[in-house]
Each structure stands twice: as structure tokens, then as C-alpha cells.
Amino acid sequence: MIFKRKLYDEMLRWKQQRQGKTALLVEGARRVGKSTLVEAFAQREYKSYVLIDFANVSKTIQSLFEDVSNLDYFFLRLQNETGVTLHERQSVVVFDEVQLQPLARQAIKYLVKDGRYDYIETGSLLSIKKNIQNILIPSEETRLTMHPMDFEEFLWATGNESGLDFLRVFWEKKLPLAQAHRKQMRDLRVYMLVGGMPQAVAAYIELNNLQAVDEVKRDILKLYESDFHRIDSTGRASRLFRAIPSQLNNNASRYQVGSVIEGQDADRIADVVAAMEDSQAVTLAYHATDPNVGMNMFSDYRRYKMFLADTGLFVTLAFMDKAFTENVIYNKLLGDKLGSNLGYVYENLVAQMLYANGDSLYYYTFPSGKGNHNYEVDFLLSRGNKICPIEVKSSGYRTHASLDAFCAKFSARIGNRYLLYTKDYQQDGQVQYVPVYMAGLL
């Protein structure tokens, strides 16, 4: 299935505005739909296109990139090998999985300068050392990141063409949804279970069977683990990945590396974690040492929380050791009985929604003064010259001691303050109680 994706409009803006002055690099985790979207774009927006999939390409085409000094000869051979006629300024050449042929990526500099055609690259794990060793990374690239399908894209795929349009109206006017709230939460719970990986969404639409969806997600998780073994043959990356649900469930103030890999700490594992982040299969929220506008300047890169980029995959990973029929998250989410002990699922969801909306992820913890107990603000957003703290609840509870303590501590810096929860919108004093499906609108 080819789904409607928001990235398509960004790709169209690149084509119209750059007019071949840069190549377009679409990066993202594996199986998020990069190749499908790019080929659909090439078909619709160009007179002709050449698609080179470096995961499945002939040695003859591979060898073309060993010498690009004569581009007339290069394009003559490329058209002859593919059987596609290229038209000046009306055709595009697509390099799919470009990380598998570093010389093709290096050639972008000269191909763009030549100016005859447009170029689109797709890739995963683009920054891994072996993919860029001994090549010149082109500066003539416009980069776009593709995420798993967000909640609105999921709604489009399942037949709700209006997506979140009416939600935006309610959010702008700060009104509760009343009777419509229950349906929105039901749709969100299905999205949490299915996730935004296009293959999983397609399985859900075609079969309406969550067990079939779960099998698709397990295959994707196994693929990611295989990638992590390639990143780090010692298996540390895979172990860190598998432990994400348990680490969030422990409700610790950071990812406890030593509890997953004995004898390791954040400093020793830093290169592995950086490579995992580059894969975009995971998303990191960093502790802000001094919460303020420009939080990147106050990030503690040794202190972080790790989330899965897709909450549907997170749900499956949390119970990967069990058969589908034993998966209590599926049953509890469908029945709207997800207790506070499974609240980390909502935390992962909010992380995914904020990150897909273009926000970097930060959080803050500080002592409460009551024994070893800490206050924690789950997420911090920078808006204008203020910061907006967010506390996430997996239920309808409206308590927010951490949010109140944080706002008192940094009162001059605070803009809007949000508690994301499962009930309808309301405001009490300075705190806005926001249904979690609106997280992407903050």
C-alpha cells in the first residue's frame, strides 16, 4: 500500500525551490517507508526516473561509480543498463539504500554540479563509520528525516481523511471535545497497538487482526537487532535496545547502563549509544542541567532516557518473550484498562509524537527533599523565550506535584504548563489538562 505521508509535501517544496541545486537525502529508520514514498514521488513528479537499489543491483551499475570523471559516458551507460531515457531537468535518479554504496553518495557533488537531472537518496545508518570511511560527504544535500507514520497519517490510512483537522480547531479554542473524546481515545489506543510502521498498518487494514500485526512488528524488531549486531558485534547495542521497556518501567531518572551490561557505564558505552541514535530506531531524551531556552547548551549527554521511535514496536518489544495471546498490553489497551504500572507506554507515545513534530527531547529531575524521592518533569518544550513543562499520566489522575514544584523553582522561565492524560481537555488555574492525542499540537 502507498500511504499519504506529510513528507511528500516537503519533498515537493525541495523540487520546486532548489531546482536541482542540491540532491535530496531522505533518511530514517529501516522500514519507515522511505523507498516506497520516494518511488511514488519519482513516478508522479517526473517524466522519467531511474531507481538504483543498492541492496539489489548489478555489478555493472555498481562499477559505474568507480569513475565519474566523464558524465556523458556515465549517463550513456546508465540509460543503456536500465533501459530508461533520461530527459534534462525532467528526470530524477534515485539512489536507494545509498549507505551500501558510499561511492555513489560521494558522486553527488559532481552529479549536482552537472545539473542535468535531479537526485534523491534514501538511507539508513548513514553516519556509521564504515559507510563514510574514505569518502567525501557531499555538502550539496538537502536532508529530510522520515519518521514512522504519526497519529494523523494513521487516521488518513484507516479512512479518516480529515485527520486531526477538527482537533486543531478545538485545541486553538481550548475547548473540550465532550462526546467525541471517547472516539479519539479509542482511535489513539489502536494506533498505539498497531504503530506507524507502514507494513504493520497495511496488515491491520487488510486483515483487521492484531496478531497478524504483531507478527509483522516482530519481524521488524528482529531486523533492527540484526542491524545493531552490525553496529556493535559485541551485542551491547542489542542488549541496550531490548532493555528499553524495562528501563522505562523502572521509573529511574536515567537509563541505567550498568543494570543492563555489567561493568559498563554511560561513558564507556557512549559510542554505541550514539550509533543507536543514528539508526533512528531509538530516540533519546537528554537531561537538561539548567532548563532554559536553548536547552541544547545545557544537555547532559551522559544522562538520558531511551525510547523506541515507534510505540507499536515498543508494545511488541515489551512482551517479545511471550506469545501474542499472553500480551497483556494489547488486552488492557483495547479495554481501556491500562493501569499506572504500564504508564511507560504513554511516555513512549508522547516522546514519539513530540519528536515527530520537530521537537528535541529533554527532561528534568531534582530532589524533592523527602528522602530519596525526586521530582521529575517528563518533557520540556522550548516555545519563544519560555519553556513549557509536560507531565504525562497514563490515566485520568490530575495530580501534578512534580509539575508544580518545577514551575515554582523556575517560575520566571515558564510558559504554558501541561499535564497530558487520558481524559478530555480542561484548564485549572495555570495548568492545562490535555488529552494525550493532542500531544502533537503543543
Buried (B, 14 or more C-beta within 10 A) or exposed (E): EEBEBBBBEBBEEBBEEBEBEBBBBBBBBBBBBBBBBBBBBBEEBBEBBBBBBBEEBEEEBBEBBEEBEEBEEBBEBBBEBBEBEBEEEBBBBBBBBBBBBBBBBBBBBBBBEBEBBBBBBBBBBBBBEEBBEEEEEBEBBBEBBBBBBBBBBBBBBBEEEEBBEEBEEBBEEEEBBEEEBEEBBEBBBBBBBBBBBBBBBBBBBEEEEBEBBBBBBBEBBEBBBEBBEBBBEEEBBBBBBBBBBBBBBEEBBBBBBEEBBEEBEBEEBEEBBEBBBBBBBBBBBBBBEEBBBEBEEBBBEBBBBBBBBBBBBBBBBBBBEEEBEEBEBBEBBBEEEBEEEBBBBBBBBBBBBBBBBEBBBBBBBBEBEEEEEBBBBBBBBBEEEBBBBBBBBBEEEEEBEBBBBBBEBBEEBBBBBBBBBBBBBBEEEEBBBBBBBBBBBB
